[in-house]
């Protein structure tokens, strides 16, 4: 279980960091015209979809496994893990419904003559990307909190030896 938790945390963190990087780049592109935007998007589309898949799919699968195992074991971090998986599912659905269809359209755009509605398409893509990025970062934060809170709380019992309290951890 520890290995799957580590894989979940690793790939979710990599994916969230990747999306943050793209968010910074996309925000920078807002200052440029349609030709520059189109050219940069064509470069992004060359390999970034592959990187997204290579990080999101393992993040989703490993987080689902950890969440399912934790629910069955009634772990104290189960709701954080369910939240992380749900947030990654939001990323996946948003990508499939909005970002990937726009990516497919943009792959055919001409750098010399972008479509007249290029800025509207860019804005739709970027709003969906903000949703994905915030969801991925929140999923990563949920996984971090779950891994920190995973240790069972310490139950204190009074012992008759001088009235001192001694802690016992229940794992």
FENKA-V168720 format. One record per backbone hydrogen bond with DSSP energy under -0.5 kcal/mol. CO is the residue of the C=O (numbers start at 1). NH is the residue of the N-H. If there is no record, write none. Layout:
<<CO;NH> <CO;NH>>
This chain:
<<1;5> <2;6> <3;7> <4;8> <5;9> <6;10> <7;11> <8;12> <9;13> <10;14> <11;15> <12;16> <13;17> <14;18> <15;19> <16;20> <17;21> <18;22> <19;23> <20;24> <21;25> <22;26> <23;27> <24;28> <25;29> <26;30> <27;30> <28;31> <29;32> <33;37> <34;38> <35;39> <36;40> <37;41> <38;42> <39;43> <40;44> <41;45> <42;46> <43;46> <43;47> <44;47> <44;48> <47;51> <48;52> <49;53> <50;54> <51;55> <52;55> <52;56> <53;57> <55;59> <56;60> <57;61> <58;62> <59;63> <60;64> <61;65> <62;66> <63;67> <64;68> <65;69> <66;70> <67;71> <68;72> <69;73> <70;75> <71;74> <75;78> <77;81> <78;82> <79;83> <80;84> <81;85> <82;86> <83;87> <84;88> <85;89> <86;90> <87;91> <88;92> <89;93> <90;94> <91;95> <92;96> <93;97> <94;98> <94;99> <95;100> <98;102> <99;103> <100;104> <101;105> <102;106> <103;107> <105;108> <106;109> <113;110> <115;118> <117;121> <118;122> <119;123> <120;124> <121;125> <122;126> <123;127> <124;128> <125;129> <126;130> <127;131> <128;132> <129;133> <130;134> <131;135> <132;136> <133;137> <134;138> <135;139> <136;140> <137;141> <138;142> <139;143> <140;144> <141;145> <142;146> <143;147> <144;148> <145;149> <146;150> <148;151> <153;170> <154;156> <155;168> <157;166> <159;163> <160;162> <161;164> <164;159> <166;157> <168;155> <169;171>>
